[in-house]
Amino acid sequence: MVKLLSDEDLVHVLPLLKGSNSVELKVTVPEDAHFDVLRTIGVDPLDARMRQVFFFDTADLTLDRSGVVVRARRIQDASADTTVKLRPVVPDELPEDLRHSGSIGIEVDMMPGGFVCSASMKGKATNDEILETARGQRRLRKLFSKEQRVFLEAHAPEGIGFENVQLLGPTFVLKQNFQPPELGRRLVAELWFIPDGSRVFELSTKCLPAETFQVAVAARAYLEGLGLDLSADPNTKTKTTLDFFAAELQSSV
């Protein structure tokens, strides 16, 4: 999931790990390797759980460019959720009350070529509430909790809020958890279907900050055993999805 870090990288990532709640190690599988990897790891698409993911931003991605992500997810046979995410963050620089809020999760994402620390405030919703919002039958701000609204207002660029962002989505996602015997820990496979016909396939695993480097070495050995190219890939699932829908919005103006 993550290559061995340079000394400069270590200097920057270690303080982030100390202040985080969890670490997610992830890699994007090249599109020409999707079928072979799925077959090799034995993931059956019929066992996957379907998700419908909606983002909210301006047509020129003002929030994303400011490090803010606003998302809602409908989940098959499960509770839906909403998220306001801020990245990058330095945990020690967050307000004390925010760091200890039960609704804030601080996580370091590590992938080939880099890492980023984020603070995510999650909320609860129903699948029907998100669908009603997407159809314009429900005000967007009502989908998010008061705490999430305050969090967004504190970090979004001036003049940007729930009232002047647009729907970017939905994107359909298949997600499945599995545990390869060779690795001995849970991996998550996510296959994102972008409406232009392209796909983003991500493999990830989560661990405690203290386990990061041990898990990273084991995960990297497993993935290299699959023949995966672990070089940096800029086409992450969020970036690819946002870029597609933002281009659609801009072309419709």
Secondary structure, DSSP 8 states (H G I E B T S, - for coil): ------HHHHHHHHHHHHT-SEEEEEEEE-GGGHHHHHHHHT--GGGSEEEEEEEEE-TT-HHHHTTEEEEEEEETTS-EEEEEEE-S--GGGS-HHHHT-TTEEEEEEEETTEEEEEEEEEEEE-HHHHHHHHTTSS-GGGGS-HHHHHHHHHHS-TT-SGGG-EEEEEEEEEEEEE--TTT-S-EEEEEEE-TTS-EEEEEEEEE-GGGHHHHHHHHHHHHHHTT---S--S--HHHHHHHHHHHHHHHH-
